[in-house]
Amino acid sequence: MDRLLRLLLKTFIRRGTFRVTTSRGTTFTFGDGTGQPVSVRFASRAAEWGILLDPELKFGEAYMDGTFVVEEGTIADVLAIALGQNTDVPHWARLQGFLRFLYRRFEQFNPRARSRRNVAHHYDLDGRLYSLFLDADRQYSCAYFERPNQSLDDAQLAKKRHLAAKLRLSPDVPRKDLRLLDIGCGWGGLGLYLAEFGGADVTGVTLSQEQHGIANARATERGLSQRARFRLQDYRDIEDRFDRIVSVGMFEHVGVNHYDTYFKKCAQMLSHDGVMVLHSIGRSEGPSRTNPWISKYIFPGGYIPSLSEVLPSLEKAGLLTTDIEILRLHYAETLKHWRERFLAHREEVERIYDRRFVRMWEFYLASSEMAFREQNLMVFQIQLTKQQNVVPMTRDYIMHEEQRLRAAETARRAPLRLAGE
């Protein structure tokens, strides 16, 4: 077994310094000797066989179960080396990857009932979990880092501002009280921002009962319940029309089978002079399939699309693409913040769940971060309209609107008071 493990890992790990101790106590070193060294140990032969026979699934499971132990460095360091090789899958596992690609449409078949179950699996976890590592507004999507070393809270606020600017909610837009739909509204942070600073009349929809309750409670607390309402509803069941549509971090749950349905429905809901902005994780390369560990433990039914899979469905729906922006390392930085915050509260998470859950989420956050740093993942923002003249000819308006929104945020920020004042 040790010889087989050494032979296969030697062909895969060619970069970095990677030291492996087998369950029998034999130690091997792989890579070119560069970078920060990491050391790992297999605690069982079953873990060794699992990673050799199905590395994409069993690697994460072995770490969760404690049978793959990181002795020097962190699991993020290990994943940086593993995902920084020339291929994202060891050559001996490529056939499995091809078979999973053929199977992907079944995994991504997401009718209404299955979509609700998939959403509940991830988003209806104990509410305390997300409060431990997200920003104060509970933005669970890619932040927008305008400058190095920007705080997570500021970068998430910048993301909301950036999206609002692209939605054209500024006072110079002729129509007032624009009706806006937020598909996959999360805990309501973006919708509340667009209602407060954009002046929009917001309807948000989610399939998460946890998010639905919190979003409406937040609207009431902030005195925005007349301008921001959140429904527990599938987007496919909406019959209203809207002047603006935004969707952030939801499209990854649609599934490639349903892209035509998604954009056709959005086209039906969008007014003739409306604007839509879609914010989603994407692939810089061609179509692929969801990592089996992510699909099993984190996002069942989820899929990260390539632009070549998205644009044909947009064209069929009759929507015009007026702007595409690619955010490359913004999500890697976001995930780094989340991972560091999560690990700072790992004892509390363990009290809520257990040690295996902690290792599962650490692996999820670390592997996602390294996929953005070392591989082909990015975030795209696509602006869509039905008419060519709805948005300006140049992108200067985005910067000008961000400046206006930043000033509005400053003006509404509560002044600091001394105790007793």
NUMINU-184740 format. One record per residue (C-alpha): z, y, x; residue number from 1. Coordinates in steps of 0.02 Angstrom, whole numbers. Layout:
residues N
      pz      py      px  nuke
       Z       Y       X   NUM
...
This chain:
residues 421
      pz      py      px  nuke
       0       0       0     1
      44     121     140     2
    -126      94     223     3
    -219     126      60     4
    -118     282      26     5
    -151     347     201     6
    -338     309     191     7
    -366     396      25     8
    -257     548      58     9
    -339     572     227    10
    -510     588     144    11
    -445     715      18    12
    -322     827     112    13
    -419     912     252    14
    -339    1085     248    15
    -158    1135     274    16
     -11    1036     341    17
      43     900     220    18
     177     772     269    19
     202     620     158    20
     341     491     164    21
     303     332      68    22
     428     233     -35    23
     444     114     113    24
     493     255     230    25
     329     273     325    26
     278     453     363    27
     100     519     378    28
      35     695     410    29
    -130     756     338    30
    -235     914     353    31
    -291    1027     495    32
    -117    1088     543    33
    -139    1262     470    34
     -29    1359     351    35
     148    1330     292    36
     193    1145     308    37
     253    1047     158    38
     340     879     153    39
     346     762       5    40
     420     590     -27    41
     377     452    -148    42
     534     377    -226    43
     445     225    -299    44
     291     119    -275    45
     246     149    -458    46
     229     334    -419    47
     114     295    -274    48
       3     183    -378    49
       2     307    -520    50
     -57     451    -413    51
    -189     343    -331    52
    -256     271    -494    53
    -248     429    -602    54
    -199     580    -495    55
    -237     713    -626    56
    -112     639    -749    57
      14     546    -641    58
      44     681    -511    59
     130     793    -639    60
     219     647    -722    61
     290     587    -556    62
     358     760    -519    63
     434     771    -694    64
     516     601    -674    65
     584     638    -500    66
     484     499    -416    67
     381     627    -318    68
     503     735    -221    69
     464     895    -127    70
     575     900      28    71
     500    1049     120    72
     422    1194      26    73
     404    1200    -163    74
     294    1114    -290    75
     192    1276    -292    76
     162    1257    -104    77
     111    1076    -130    78
     -10    1124    -269    79
     -82    1266    -164    80
    -135    1136     -35    81
    -192    1007    -162    82
    -296    1132    -261    83
    -358    1222    -106    84
    -463    1075     -46    85
    -652    1070     -65    86
    -639     980    -231    87
    -515     994    -373    88
    -517     805    -400    89
    -500     671    -263    90
    -666     583    -241    91
    -596     416    -299    92
    -549     494    -467    93
    -717     576    -506    94
    -771     436    -624    95
    -614     468    -728    96
    -659     652    -733    97
    -835     612    -794    98
    -770     497    -931    99
    -645     629    -987   100
    -787     755    -996   101
    -880     639   -1115   102
    -721     622   -1220   103
    -680     807   -1226   104
    -758     846   -1396   105
    -643     722   -1481   106
    -490     796   -1394   107
    -543     970   -1446   108
    -577     927   -1628   109
    -455    1051   -1707   110
    -459    1054   -1898   111
    -324    1157   -1983   112
    -186    1025   -1987   113
    -212     974   -1807   114
    -217    1156   -1751   115
     -48    1185   -1832   116
      26    1034   -1744   117
     -46    1088   -1576   118
      24    1264   -1594   119
     196    1199   -1645   120
     199    1085   -1492   121
     201    1235   -1374   122
     246    1393   -1469   123
     384    1330   -1583   124
     499    1285   -1440   125
     673    1357   -1432   126
     652    1546   -1438   127
     774    1570   -1295   128
     652    1488   -1175   129
     519    1624   -1183   130
     646    1764   -1175   131
     701    1699   -1005   132
     536    1724    -913   133
     420    1837   -1014   134
     424    2027   -1011   135
     530    2123   -1136   136
     385    2128   -1260   137
     354    1939   -1249   138
     174    1953   -1193   139
     121    1774   -1161   140
     -51    1811   -1088   141
    -128    1884    -931   142
     -57    2053    -879   143
    -164    2193    -808   144
    -104    2244    -635   145
    -166    2420    -601   146
     -85    2429    -428   147
       0    2313    -302   148
     183    2273    -333   149
     177    2334    -513   150
     316    2262    -619   151
     275    2130    -748   152
     331    2242    -892   153
     221    2386    -832   154
      72    2270    -806   155
      90    2197    -981   156
      98    2373   -1053   157
     -59    2415    -954   158
    -144    2262   -1031   159
    -106    2324   -1207   160
    -166    2498   -1161   161
    -327    2428   -1086   162
    -366    2326   -1241   163
    -326    2472   -1356   164
    -448    2581   -1260   165
    -587    2454   -1280   166
    -552    2441   -1467   167
    -594    2626   -1489   168
    -439    2681   -1585   169
    -440    2858   -1517   170
    -426    3011   -1631   171
    -609    3059   -1602   172
    -666    2902   -1693   173
    -726    2965   -1864   174
    -635    2838   -1973   175
    -447    2850   -2000   176
    -325    2710   -2042   177
    -434    2581   -1960   178
    -396    2406   -2023   179
    -365    2292   -1875   180
    -348    2102   -1866   181
    -252    2019   -1724   182
    -304    1835   -1717   183
    -164    1737   -1634   184
     -39    1880   -1637   185
     100    1793   -1541   186
     268    1879   -1561   187
     182    2036   -1623   188
     191    2145   -1468   189
       7    2193   -1459   190
      -7    2222   -1646   191
     146    2335   -1647   192
      76    2433   -1500   193
     -91    2457   -1589   194
      -2    2514   -1747   195
     116    2633   -1657   196
       2    2710   -1526   197
    -170    2673   -1598   198
    -128    2719   -1776   199
    -210    2560   -1841   200
    -164    2466   -1999   201
    -129    2297   -1921   202
    -136    2121   -1991   203
     -85    1984   -1871   204
    -106    1797   -1899   205
     -25    1651   -1811   206
       6    1466   -1842   207
     177    1469   -1759   208
     323    1483   -1878   209
     434    1544   -1736   210
     314    1683   -1689   211
     281    1731   -1870   212
     465    1760   -1908   213
     500    1858   -1749   214
     344    1967   -1766   215
     389    2024   -1941   216
     570    2053   -1892   217
     515    2162   -1747   218
     400    2262   -1861   219
     548    2296   -1977   220
     664    2343   -1834   221
     539    2470   -1767   222
     499    2545   -1937   223
     320    2483   -1932   224
     321    2355   -2073   225
     206    2467   -2178   226
      76    2471   -2039   227
      96    2300   -1958   228
     107    2139   -2059   229
     103    1964   -1988   230
      46    1811   -2084   231
      67    1624   -2057   232
    -118    1588   -2082   233
    -269    1505   -2003   234
    -404    1631   -1957   235
    -531    1522   -2049   236
    -443    1560   -2214   237
    -450    1750   -2202   238
    -562    1834   -2330   239
    -532    2018   -2288   240
    -643    2134   -2187   241
    -583    2236   -2039   242
    -641    2383   -1935   243
    -569    2308   -1777   244
    -532    2130   -1722   245
    -436    2080   -1566   246
    -391    1907   -1503   247
    -287    1879   -1346   248
    -242    1708   -1278   249
    -292    1616   -1437   250
    -473    1568   -1402   251
    -416    1435   -1277   252
    -349    1339   -1427   253
    -509    1344   -1530   254
    -601    1200   -1446   255
    -784    1193   -1398   256
    -830    1106   -1561   257
    -776    1259   -1660   258
    -853    1405   -1564   259
    -994    1429   -1690   260
    -868    1429   -1832   261
    -754    1550   -1742   262
    -885    1683   -1706   263
    -972    1663   -1873   264
    -805    1696   -1958   265
    -770    1846   -1846   266
    -942    1917   -1888   267
    -905    1897   -2074   268
    -738    1987   -2057   269
    -800    2129   -1947   270
    -865    2286   -2032   271
   -1043    2345   -1996   272
    -981    2479   -1874   273
    -832    2379   -1811   274
    -777    2329   -1636   275
    -703    2165   -1578   276
    -622    2123   -1411   277
    -596    1943   -1357   278
    -475    1908   -1213   279
    -474    1729   -1149   280
    -452    1622    -996   281
    -621    1562    -933   282
    -708    1463    -797   283
    -816    1544    -665   284
    -916    1384    -653   285
    -998    1276    -786   286
    -926    1174    -930   287
    -785    1054    -888   288
    -638     969    -974   289
    -453     999    -993   290
    -337     927    -862   291
    -258     772    -944   292
     -79     819    -894   293
     -98     993    -970   294
    -175     917   -1127   295
     -36     789   -1148   296
     117     894   -1110   297
      75    1079   -1127   298
     -79    1124   -1231   299
    -144     979   -1337   300
    -316    1018   -1406   301
    -339    1163   -1285   302
    -491    1200   -1179   303
    -539    1338   -1056   304
    -723    1384   -1083   305
    -858    1445    -968   306
    -957    1597   -1020   307
   -1112    1488   -1036   308
   -1024    1397   -1178   309
    -966    1556   -1265   310
   -1119    1669   -1262   311
   -1238    1556   -1361   312
   -1114    1551   -1506   313
   -1100    1741   -1501   314
   -1288    1756   -1513   315
   -1297    1635   -1660   316
   -1165    1737   -1753   317
   -1266    1897   -1735   318
   -1136    1987   -1630   319
   -1191    2105   -1491   320
   -1105    2094   -1323   321
   -1072    2273   -1268   322
    -954    2244   -1122   323
    -889    2098   -1017   324
    -749    2121    -891   325
    -686    1984    -775   326
    -504    1987    -721   327
    -489    1872    -571   328
    -317    1865    -489   329
    -223    1958    -626   330
    -168    1795    -707   331
    -114    1721    -541   332
       3    1869    -517   333
      63    1855    -698   334
     103    1670    -675   335
     193    1705    -512   336
     309    1825    -604   337
     337    1698    -743   338
     372    1556    -621   339
     496    1658    -520   340
     586    1717    -677   341
     587    1541    -749   342
     662    1467    -590   343
     793    1605    -584   344
     853    1538    -752   345
     823    1352    -723   346
    1006    1306    -754   347
    1001    1392    -923   348
     837    1305    -969   349
     916    1140    -919   350
    1060    1174   -1038   351
     937    1209   -1179   352
     830    1056   -1141   353
     853     944    -988   354
     807     927    -804   355
     643     838    -842   356
     589     983    -954   357
     629    1106    -814   358
     521    1009    -690   359
     382     995    -821   360
     375    1184    -847   361
     391    1221    -663   362
     242    1108    -632   363
     145    1190    -775   364
     175    1368    -712   365
     143    1324    -529   366
     -15    1223    -562   367
     -84    1360    -675   368
     -49    1494    -545   369
    -134    1395    -407   370
    -284    1356    -516   371
    -313    1544    -528   372
    -279    1573    -343   373
    -371    1426    -268   374
    -502    1374    -395   375
    -624    1440    -524   376
    -515    1508    -664   377
    -520    1690    -720   378
    -495    1793    -878   379
    -637    1875    -972   380
    -632    2017   -1098   381
    -786    2027   -1208   382
    -817    2179   -1318   383
    -925    2144   -1471   384
   -1008    2248   -1605   385
   -1143    2232   -1738   386
   -1234    2393   -1690   387
   -1291    2463   -1524   388
   -1222    2639   -1551   389
   -1042    2596   -1598   390
    -971    2616   -1421   391
   -1019    2747   -1289   392
   -1159    2713   -1166   393
   -1044    2720   -1014   394
    -871    2649    -981   395
    -788    2817    -945   396
    -711    2819   -1117   397
    -597    2674   -1069   398
    -514    2774    -931   399
    -499    2931   -1039   400
    -421    2834   -1183   401
    -298    2748   -1066   402
    -243    2919   -1005   403
    -216    2977   -1184   404
    -116    2821   -1227   405
     -11    2835   -1069   406
      35    3013   -1118   407
      79    2957   -1294   408
     191    2820   -1225   409
     283    2945   -1116   410
     305    3067   -1259   411
     382    2935   -1372   412
     495    2859   -1241   413
     676    2891   -1287   414
     760    3014   -1165   415
     903    2949   -1061   416
    1075    3006   -1118   417
    1241    3005   -1031   418
    1383    2906   -1109   419
    1469    3007   -1243   420
    1324    3126   -1276   421
